[in-house]
Amino acid sequence: MSADRQAQSSARVATSAVMMGQAVGIAAALAAAKKVDVRELEPAEVRAIVLARGAQLDV
């Protein structure tokens, strides 16, 4: 990819932003389904769902 310094900076964080968005969406849906506040969810449960959907968390 050929781009200037500012565009390269944005491209570097794009993968992290997509992965965070996926996890946040899963957490929101899970909280809604359980009728609880998202802060009441177990992080391990959200992580397990994210991993089951093929996400790679060690990028």
Secondary structure, 3 states (H helix, E strand, C coil): CCCCHHHHHHHHHHHHHHHHHHHHHHHHHHHHHHCCCHHHCCHHHHHHHHHHCCCCCCC
